[in-house]
Amino acid sequence: MLEQNVPVYSRLSPADRQELHGHIHVFLAEKYFEGCAGLAVTEEMRVTIAAQACILLLHRETDYYPKLVSILVYPNTYLARHRERNSAGLVTEGIQHRQGESWSHGTVVLSWEDVRAGAADAQDGHNVVYHEFAHQLDIEDGRLADGSVALPRGSMYGAWSRILGREYAALKKDVAAGRTTVLDSYAVTSPAEFFAVATECFFEVPLLLKTKHPELYAELKLYYRQDPAALL
Protein backbone atom coordinates (compact mmCIF):
# COMPACT_ATOMS: atom_id res chain seq x y z
CA MET A 1 0.00 0.00 0.00
CA LEU A 2 2.83 2.43 0.81
CA GLU A 3 4.64 1.72 -2.46
CA GLN A 4 1.45 2.12 -4.47
CA ASN A 5 -0.22 5.05 -2.72
CA VAL A 6 2.66 7.09 -1.29
CA PRO A 7 5.34 7.56 -4.00
CA VAL A 8 7.64 9.51 -1.68
CA TYR A 9 8.06 6.29 0.31
CA SER A 10 10.27 4.86 -2.45
CA ARG A 11 12.74 7.74 -2.00
CA LEU A 12 13.26 7.16 1.70
CA SER A 13 16.34 5.38 2.98
CA PRO A 14 15.90 1.87 4.47
CA ALA A 15 16.40 3.36 7.95
CA ASP A 16 13.75 6.02 7.34
CA ARG A 17 11.32 3.43 6.01
CA GLN A 18 11.80 1.35 9.13
CA GLU A 19 11.26 4.40 11.34
CA LEU A 20 8.15 5.30 9.36
CA HIS A 21 6.75 1.78 9.79
CA GLY A 22 7.08 2.12 13.55
CA HIS A 23 5.39 5.51 13.57
CA ILE A 24 2.53 4.20 11.45
CA HIS A 25 1.88 1.32 13.85
CA VAL A 26 1.70 3.67 16.83
CA PHE A 27 -0.47 6.18 14.95
CA LEU A 28 -2.97 3.51 13.88
CA ALA A 29 -3.13 2.11 17.40
CA GLU A 30 -3.77 5.52 18.98
CA LYS A 31 -6.05 7.34 16.54
CA TYR A 32 -9.66 6.59 15.71
CA PHE A 33 -10.83 6.71 12.08
CA GLU A 34 -14.47 7.31 11.19
CA GLY A 35 -16.10 7.36 7.77
CA CYS A 36 -18.60 10.12 6.96
CA ALA A 37 -21.36 10.47 4.36
CA GLY A 38 -21.64 6.69 4.05
CA LEU A 39 -17.92 6.01 3.55
CA ALA A 40 -16.56 2.74 4.95
CA VAL A 41 -12.98 3.36 6.05
CA THR A 42 -10.62 0.66 4.73
CA GLU A 43 -7.16 -0.40 5.84
CA GLU A 44 -5.81 1.21 2.68
CA MET A 45 -7.28 4.57 3.71
CA ARG A 46 -5.94 4.29 7.24
CA VAL A 47 -2.42 3.34 6.14
CA THR A 48 -2.26 5.96 3.37
CA ILE A 49 -3.32 8.75 5.72
CA ALA A 50 -1.15 7.56 8.61
CA ALA A 51 1.93 7.27 6.41
CA GLN A 52 1.73 10.85 5.20
CA ALA A 53 0.97 12.18 8.67
CA CYS A 54 3.96 10.28 10.06
CA ILE A 55 6.37 11.49 7.38
CA LEU A 56 6.21 14.84 9.22
CA LEU A 57 7.43 13.08 12.38
CA LEU A 58 10.60 11.42 11.03
CA HIS A 59 13.87 12.13 12.90
CA ARG A 60 12.12 13.99 15.71
CA GLU A 61 11.00 13.13 19.21
CA THR A 62 7.24 12.96 19.06
CA ASP A 63 4.09 12.32 21.05
CA TYR A 64 2.20 11.43 17.86
CA TYR A 65 -0.02 14.48 17.63
CA PRO A 66 -1.02 14.37 21.29
CA LYS A 67 -4.12 16.57 20.93
CA LEU A 68 -5.50 14.50 18.05
CA VAL A 69 -8.09 11.83 18.82
CA SER A 70 -9.95 11.12 15.60
CA ILE A 71 -9.72 11.43 11.83
CA LEU A 72 -13.01 11.88 9.99
CA VAL A 73 -12.88 10.79 6.35
CA TYR A 74 -15.36 11.89 3.68
CA PRO A 75 -15.44 10.22 0.24
CA ASN A 76 -14.71 13.55 -1.48
CA THR A 77 -15.02 17.29 -0.87
CA TYR A 78 -17.63 18.11 1.72
CA LEU A 79 -19.65 21.11 2.86
CA ALA A 80 -18.74 22.93 6.07
CA ARG A 81 -19.86 26.12 7.74
CA HIS A 82 -17.48 29.03 7.30
CA ARG A 83 -17.22 32.11 9.52
CA GLU A 84 -14.78 34.94 8.78
CA ARG A 85 -14.09 38.36 10.26
CA ASN A 86 -12.49 40.94 7.95
CA SER A 87 -10.13 43.78 8.89
CA ALA A 88 -13.08 46.10 9.50
CA GLY A 89 -14.60 43.67 12.00
CA LEU A 90 -17.43 42.56 9.72
CA VAL A 91 -18.33 38.89 10.21
CA THR A 92 -19.59 36.83 7.28
CA GLU A 93 -20.93 33.30 7.40
CA GLY A 94 -21.63 30.72 4.74
CA ILE A 95 -21.05 27.21 3.45
CA GLN A 96 -17.81 26.10 1.78
CA HIS A 97 -16.62 23.04 -0.12
CA ARG A 98 -13.56 21.72 1.71
CA GLN A 99 -10.85 19.12 1.15
CA GLY A 100 -9.87 19.00 4.80
CA GLU A 101 -9.67 20.87 8.07
CA SER A 102 -7.87 20.61 11.38
CA TRP A 103 -9.54 21.32 14.71
CA SER A 104 -7.75 22.26 17.91
CA HIS A 105 -9.95 19.99 20.02
CA GLY A 106 -8.87 16.63 18.68
CA THR A 107 -10.10 16.12 15.12
CA VAL A 108 -8.75 16.20 11.57
CA VAL A 109 -11.24 16.00 8.69
CA LEU A 110 -10.13 14.78 5.26
CA SER A 111 -11.56 14.10 1.81
CA TRP A 112 -10.34 10.66 0.74
CA GLU A 113 -10.46 11.64 -2.95
CA ASP A 114 -8.10 14.55 -2.22
CA VAL A 115 -5.91 12.49 0.10
CA ARG A 116 -5.38 9.95 -2.66
CA ALA A 117 -4.76 12.62 -5.32
CA GLY A 118 -2.30 14.50 -3.15
CA ALA A 119 -0.36 11.36 -2.30
CA ALA A 120 -0.30 10.09 -5.89
CA ASP A 121 1.38 13.24 -7.23
CA ALA A 122 4.25 13.88 -4.85
CA GLN A 123 5.54 16.89 -6.79
CA ASP A 124 2.53 19.13 -7.41
CA GLY A 125 3.00 21.17 -4.24
CA HIS A 126 -0.38 20.16 -2.80
CA ASN A 127 -1.02 17.56 -0.14
CA VAL A 128 -4.04 17.85 2.14
CA VAL A 129 -2.61 15.47 4.77
CA TYR A 130 0.65 17.40 5.11
CA HIS A 131 -1.37 20.60 5.31
CA GLU A 132 -3.85 19.56 7.98
CA PHE A 133 -1.29 17.72 10.11
CA ALA A 134 1.01 20.74 9.97
CA HIS A 135 -1.83 22.54 11.74
CA GLN A 136 -1.79 19.81 14.39
CA LEU A 137 1.94 20.38 14.90
CA ASP A 138 1.24 24.10 15.12
CA ILE A 139 -1.02 23.68 18.15
CA GLU A 140 1.38 21.48 20.11
CA ASP A 141 2.82 24.57 21.82
CA GLY A 142 -0.46 24.99 23.69
CA ARG A 143 -1.82 27.87 21.61
CA LEU A 144 -4.23 27.99 18.72
CA ALA A 145 -2.69 27.52 15.27
CA ASP A 146 -0.69 30.68 14.58
CA GLY A 147 2.41 29.54 12.66
CA SER A 148 4.55 29.65 15.80
CA VAL A 149 5.45 26.02 16.42
CA ALA A 150 7.13 24.39 19.41
CA LEU A 151 10.86 24.40 18.58
CA PRO A 152 13.44 22.12 20.20
CA ARG A 153 15.68 24.98 21.38
CA GLY A 154 14.83 28.43 22.65
CA SER A 155 17.56 29.94 20.51
CA MET A 156 15.62 28.96 17.37
CA TYR A 157 12.57 31.14 17.98
CA GLY A 158 14.15 34.43 16.94
CA ALA A 159 15.19 33.25 13.49
CA TRP A 160 11.91 31.36 12.98
CA SER A 161 9.80 34.42 13.77
CA ARG A 162 11.96 36.78 11.73
CA ILE A 163 12.29 34.64 8.61
CA LEU A 164 8.75 33.28 8.44
CA GLY A 165 7.35 36.72 9.23
CA ARG A 166 9.38 38.30 6.44
CA GLU A 167 8.47 35.55 3.96
CA TYR A 168 4.78 35.85 4.85
CA ALA A 169 4.82 39.63 4.31
CA ALA A 170 6.65 39.24 0.99
CA LEU A 171 4.16 36.63 -0.21
CA LYS A 172 1.24 38.92 0.60
CA LYS A 173 2.82 41.62 -1.58
CA ASP A 174 3.47 39.16 -4.42
CA VAL A 175 -0.09 37.83 -4.33
CA ALA A 176 -1.55 41.35 -4.22
CA ALA A 177 0.56 42.28 -7.26
CA GLY A 178 -0.56 39.18 -9.17
CA ARG A 179 2.93 37.68 -9.35
CA THR A 180 3.45 33.93 -9.74
CA THR A 181 4.53 32.35 -6.45
CA VAL A 182 5.90 28.99 -5.31
CA LEU A 183 3.53 28.91 -2.35
CA ASP A 184 -0.19 28.77 -3.06
CA SER A 185 -1.93 32.10 -2.54
CA TYR A 186 -4.04 30.51 0.20
CA ALA A 187 -0.95 30.88 2.38
CA VAL A 188 -1.63 34.61 2.81
CA THR A 189 -4.86 33.85 4.72
CA SER A 190 -2.99 33.76 8.04
CA PRO A 191 0.42 32.84 9.53
CA ALA A 192 -1.03 29.42 10.39
CA GLU A 193 -2.00 28.79 6.76
CA PHE A 194 1.38 30.09 5.64
CA PHE A 195 3.14 27.45 7.76
CA ALA A 196 0.82 24.69 6.52
CA VAL A 197 1.25 25.63 2.84
CA ALA A 198 5.02 26.00 3.32
CA THR A 199 5.07 22.48 4.77
CA GLU A 200 3.32 21.16 1.66
CA CYS A 201 5.92 22.82 -0.56
CA PHE A 202 8.82 21.69 1.63
CA PHE A 203 7.93 18.04 1.14
CA GLU A 204 6.41 18.22 -2.35
CA VAL A 205 8.56 20.76 -4.27
CA PRO A 206 11.66 21.01 -2.09
CA LEU A 207 14.13 21.96 -4.84
CA LEU A 208 11.92 24.80 -6.03
CA LEU A 209 11.32 26.05 -2.49
CA LYS A 210 15.03 25.81 -1.68
CA THR A 211 15.94 27.76 -4.83
CA LYS A 212 13.33 30.50 -4.50
CA HIS A 213 13.14 30.74 -0.71
CA PRO A 214 16.42 29.41 0.72
CA GLU A 215 16.00 30.87 4.20
CA LEU A 216 12.47 29.53 4.56
CA TYR A 217 13.65 26.12 3.38
CA ALA A 218 16.52 26.20 5.89
CA GLU A 219 14.14 26.95 8.78
CA LEU A 220 11.81 24.12 7.80
CA LYS A 221 14.79 21.80 7.39
CA LEU A 222 15.87 22.57 10.96
CA TYR A 223 12.35 22.10 12.30
CA TYR A 224 11.52 18.87 10.49
CA ARG A 225 15.11 17.57 10.65
CA GLN A 226 14.77 16.42 7.07
CA ASP A 227 16.18 17.53 3.72
CA PRO A 228 13.67 16.44 1.04
CA ALA A 229 15.66 18.17 -1.72
CA ALA A 230 18.53 15.78 -1.09
CA LEU A 231 16.29 12.81 -1.91
CA LEU A 232 15.54 13.97 -5.46
C-alpha positions as CSV (number, residue, x, y, z in Angstrom):
1,M,0.0,0.0,0.0
2,L,2.8,2.4,0.8
3,E,4.6,1.7,-2.5
4,Q,1.5,2.1,-4.5
5,N,-0.2,5.0,-2.7
6,V,2.7,7.1,-1.3
7,P,5.3,7.6,-4.0
8,V,7.6,9.5,-1.7
9,Y,8.1,6.3,0.3
10,S,10.3,4.9,-2.4
11,R,12.7,7.7,-2.0
12,L,13.3,7.2,1.7
13,S,16.3,5.4,3.0
14,P,15.9,1.9,4.5
15,A,16.4,3.4,7.9
16,D,13.7,6.0,7.3
17,R,11.3,3.4,6.0
18,Q,11.8,1.4,9.1
19,E,11.3,4.4,11.3
20,L,8.2,5.3,9.4
21,H,6.8,1.8,9.8
22,G,7.1,2.1,13.6
23,H,5.4,5.5,13.6
24,I,2.5,4.2,11.4
25,H,1.9,1.3,13.9
26,V,1.7,3.7,16.8
27,F,-0.5,6.2,15.0
28,L,-3.0,3.5,13.9
29,A,-3.1,2.1,17.4
30,E,-3.8,5.5,19.0
31,K,-6.1,7.3,16.5
32,Y,-9.7,6.6,15.7
33,F,-10.8,6.7,12.1
34,E,-14.5,7.3,11.2
35,G,-16.1,7.4,7.8
36,C,-18.6,10.1,7.0
37,A,-21.4,10.5,4.4
38,G,-21.6,6.7,4.0
39,L,-17.9,6.0,3.5
40,A,-16.6,2.7,4.9
41,V,-13.0,3.4,6.0
42,T,-10.6,0.7,4.7
43,E,-7.2,-0.4,5.8
44,E,-5.8,1.2,2.7
45,M,-7.3,4.6,3.7
46,R,-5.9,4.3,7.2
47,V,-2.4,3.3,6.1
48,T,-2.3,6.0,3.4
49,I,-3.3,8.8,5.7
50,A,-1.2,7.6,8.6
51,A,1.9,7.3,6.4
52,Q,1.7,10.8,5.2
53,A,1.0,12.2,8.7
54,C,4.0,10.3,10.1
55,I,6.4,11.5,7.4
56,L,6.2,14.8,9.2
57,L,7.4,13.1,12.4
58,L,10.6,11.4,11.0
59,H,13.9,12.1,12.9
60,R,12.1,14.0,15.7
61,E,11.0,13.1,19.2
62,T,7.2,13.0,19.1
63,D,4.1,12.3,21.1
64,Y,2.2,11.4,17.9
65,Y,0.0,14.5,17.6
66,P,-1.0,14.4,21.3
67,K,-4.1,16.6,20.9
68,L,-5.5,14.5,18.1
69,V,-8.1,11.8,18.8
70,S,-10.0,11.1,15.6
71,I,-9.7,11.4,11.8
72,L,-13.0,11.9,10.0
73,V,-12.9,10.8,6.4
74,Y,-15.4,11.9,3.7
75,P,-15.4,10.2,0.2
76,N,-14.7,13.6,-1.5
77,T,-15.0,17.3,-0.9
78,Y,-17.6,18.1,1.7
79,L,-19.7,21.1,2.9
80,A,-18.7,22.9,6.1
81,R,-19.9,26.1,7.7
82,H,-17.5,29.0,7.3
83,R,-17.2,32.1,9.5
84,E,-14.8,34.9,8.8
85,R,-14.1,38.4,10.3
86,N,-12.5,40.9,7.9
87,S,-10.1,43.8,8.9
88,A,-13.1,46.1,9.5
89,G,-14.6,43.7,12.0
90,L,-17.4,42.6,9.7
91,V,-18.3,38.9,10.2
92,T,-19.6,36.8,7.3
93,E,-20.9,33.3,7.4
94,G,-21.6,30.7,4.7
95,I,-21.1,27.2,3.5
96,Q,-17.8,26.1,1.8
97,H,-16.6,23.0,-0.1
98,R,-13.6,21.7,1.7
99,Q,-10.9,19.1,1.1
100,G,-9.9,19.0,4.8
101,E,-9.7,20.9,8.1
102,S,-7.9,20.6,11.4
103,W,-9.5,21.3,14.7
104,S,-7.8,22.3,17.9
105,H,-10.0,20.0,20.0
106,G,-8.9,16.6,18.7
107,T,-10.1,16.1,15.1
108,V,-8.8,16.2,11.6
109,V,-11.2,16.0,8.7
110,L,-10.1,14.8,5.3
111,S,-11.6,14.1,1.8
112,W,-10.3,10.7,0.7
113,E,-10.5,11.6,-2.9
114,D,-8.1,14.5,-2.2
115,V,-5.9,12.5,0.1
116,R,-5.4,10.0,-2.7
117,A,-4.8,12.6,-5.3
118,G,-2.3,14.5,-3.1
119,A,-0.4,11.4,-2.3
120,A,-0.3,10.1,-5.9
121,D,1.4,13.2,-7.2
122,A,4.2,13.9,-4.8
123,Q,5.5,16.9,-6.8
124,D,2.5,19.1,-7.4
125,G,3.0,21.2,-4.2
126,H,-0.4,20.2,-2.8
127,N,-1.0,17.6,-0.1
128,V,-4.0,17.8,2.1
129,V,-2.6,15.5,4.8
130,Y,0.6,17.4,5.1
131,H,-1.4,20.6,5.3
132,E,-3.8,19.6,8.0
133,F,-1.3,17.7,10.1
134,A,1.0,20.7,10.0
135,H,-1.8,22.5,11.7
136,Q,-1.8,19.8,14.4
137,L,1.9,20.4,14.9
138,D,1.2,24.1,15.1
139,I,-1.0,23.7,18.2
140,E,1.4,21.5,20.1
141,D,2.8,24.6,21.8
142,G,-0.5,25.0,23.7
143,R,-1.8,27.9,21.6
144,L,-4.2,28.0,18.7
145,A,-2.7,27.5,15.3
146,D,-0.7,30.7,14.6
147,G,2.4,29.5,12.7
148,S,4.5,29.7,15.8
149,V,5.4,26.0,16.4
150,A,7.1,24.4,19.4
151,L,10.9,24.4,18.6
152,P,13.4,22.1,20.2
153,R,15.7,25.0,21.4
154,G,14.8,28.4,22.7
155,S,17.6,29.9,20.5
156,M,15.6,29.0,17.4
157,Y,12.6,31.1,18.0
158,G,14.1,34.4,16.9
159,A,15.2,33.2,13.5
160,W,11.9,31.4,13.0
161,S,9.8,34.4,13.8
162,R,12.0,36.8,11.7
163,I,12.3,34.6,8.6
164,L,8.8,33.3,8.4
165,G,7.3,36.7,9.2
166,R,9.4,38.3,6.4
167,E,8.5,35.5,4.0
168,Y,4.8,35.9,4.9
169,A,4.8,39.6,4.3
170,A,6.7,39.2,1.0
171,L,4.2,36.6,-0.2
172,K,1.2,38.9,0.6
173,K,2.8,41.6,-1.6
174,D,3.5,39.2,-4.4
175,V,-0.1,37.8,-4.3
176,A,-1.5,41.4,-4.2
177,A,0.6,42.3,-7.3
178,G,-0.6,39.2,-9.2
179,R,2.9,37.7,-9.4
180,T,3.5,33.9,-9.7
181,T,4.5,32.4,-6.5
182,V,5.9,29.0,-5.3
183,L,3.5,28.9,-2.4
184,D,-0.2,28.8,-3.1
185,S,-1.9,32.1,-2.5
186,Y,-4.0,30.5,0.2
187,A,-0.9,30.9,2.4
188,V,-1.6,34.6,2.8
189,T,-4.9,33.8,4.7
190,S,-3.0,33.8,8.0
191,P,0.4,32.8,9.5
192,A,-1.0,29.4,10.4
193,E,-2.0,28.8,6.8
194,F,1.4,30.1,5.6
195,F,3.1,27.4,7.8
196,A,0.8,24.7,6.5
197,V,1.3,25.6,2.8
198,A,5.0,26.0,3.3
199,T,5.1,22.5,4.8
200,E,3.3,21.2,1.7
201,C,5.9,22.8,-0.6
202,F,8.8,21.7,1.6
203,F,7.9,18.0,1.1
204,E,6.4,18.2,-2.3
205,V,8.6,20.8,-4.3
206,P,11.7,21.0,-2.1
207,L,14.1,22.0,-4.8
208,L,11.9,24.8,-6.0
209,L,11.3,26.1,-2.5
210,K,15.0,25.8,-1.7
211,T,15.9,27.8,-4.8
212,K,13.3,30.5,-4.5
213,H,13.1,30.7,-0.7
214,P,16.4,29.4,0.7
215,E,16.0,30.9,4.2
216,L,12.5,29.5,4.6
217,Y,13.7,26.1,3.4
218,A,16.5,26.2,5.9
219,E,14.1,27.0,8.8
220,L,11.8,24.1,7.8
221,K,14.8,21.8,7.4
222,L,15.9,22.6,11.0
223,Y,12.4,22.1,12.3
224,Y,11.5,18.9,10.5
225,R,15.1,17.6,10.6
226,Q,14.8,16.4,7.1
227,D,16.2,17.5,3.7
228,P,13.7,16.4,1.0
229,A,15.7,18.2,-1.7
230,A,18.5,15.8,-1.1
231,L,16.3,12.8,-1.9
232,L,15.5,14.0,-5.5
